[in-house]
Amino acid sequence: MKTNDHEVIFAIVNSGYAEDVMDVAREQGVRGGTILNARGVVKEDAAAFFGITLHADKEILMMVVEKDIRDKVLNAIYKEMGMAKKAKGIAFSLPVSDVAGLAPKVEAKDELEEV
């Protein structure tokens, strides 16, 4: 199904921190995600230049989110899991043009009672 209402957020963090990122994202309205195990590569001189230590084992958390919550999710991830934290994470989003298999958003009980 064609859509302009969704984006995919990728959060790349040191191994063991993807669940923490998911907790932060859930607080912002994200309903779920997928964790992939990965391996980071960087030249040692680049690591020294940026003042980071190499931690090769990574996790990538992918989350398809509604476009209207993208900014607050990215900001929360940066604040809680950014490069200055132990997770040493980065996050970015990309537009999604087609989507299939997403469950419809369930409205909160309080919202349904107001109608």
N, C-alpha and C positions, 0 to 999 in steps of 0.2 A: 504494500500500500504506500503510495506517495505521501510524504509528510515534510513539512517545514517546521514542525513543532518540537522536534527532538534533536539532541546533540549526544555524542558519545564523549564521555570524559575518561581519559587515561591517567591513572596515577601510578607512577613508577617509584617504588620505595625499596629500601633494604629488606632483605628476606625477614619475614616474621612480623612485618608491620601492616600488611594489607588489611587484616581484620580490623586493626585500629582505625585505618583510613575509612573502612566501610562503616564503622560506628559513627565517625564524624559526619560522613555523608548521609547516613540515615537520619541524624538529628536535623538535617536540612531538607528532608523530604524524599531522599532517594530510596527506592523500594528494594533494590538488589543489585548485584554485580557479579562479575566472573573474575576469579583470580588465576593468573597464569604465572608459572615459574619461569624465570628468565636469568640471563647472565649478562652483566654489564661489561663493556670493554671501553677503555680509555687509555690514551698514552700516558705514561708516568709523568712526563714533563707537563702535560695539560693538568693533571691532578695536582701537581705541585703549584702550578700557576694559580689555580682556583682555590688552593688551600684546602683540598678535600682529601680524605683518605679513601683508598680503594676498598670497596666491599663488593666483590664480584656477584654474589648471589642476590638476585632481585626478585621482586614480585610485581606484576602488573595487574592493577585492578581496573577493569573496564566496566563502565556504568552507562547505560542509555538513560538519559534524563530529559524531562521536559525543559524546553529552552528557557522558560521563565524562571527556573531555579538554578540554572547553570552558574551564574556569577556568584551567588551565595555559597554554592557547593565548592567551587574553586577557591574562593576566599577562605572558607573554613578549613579546607584541606591545607592550603598554604600556611595559615596561621598555626594549625595544630601539628602538621607533619612536614613542614618545609625543610629546606636545605640546612637551616640552623638547628634543626631538631635531630634526634637520633635516627629517625626514619630516613633522613637525607632525601626526601621525596621531591619530585617534580610532578606537576599535573598540567594537562592541557586538554582542550576540547576540539572536536571536529564536527562539522555538520553531518547530519544523517538525512539522506534524500528518500530512502525507502526503509520501511520497517515491517516486520511480520512476527507474529507470535507474542506480542506484548499483551499482557492481561489488562483489561480496562481498569482505570484508577477507581478504587472504591472510596466513595465519599465518607468522611467521618460521620459518626452517628449524630453528633450535634448539628452538623450542617444539614442532614436529611430532615431532622425534626423541625428546622426553621422554615422549610419550604411549605 
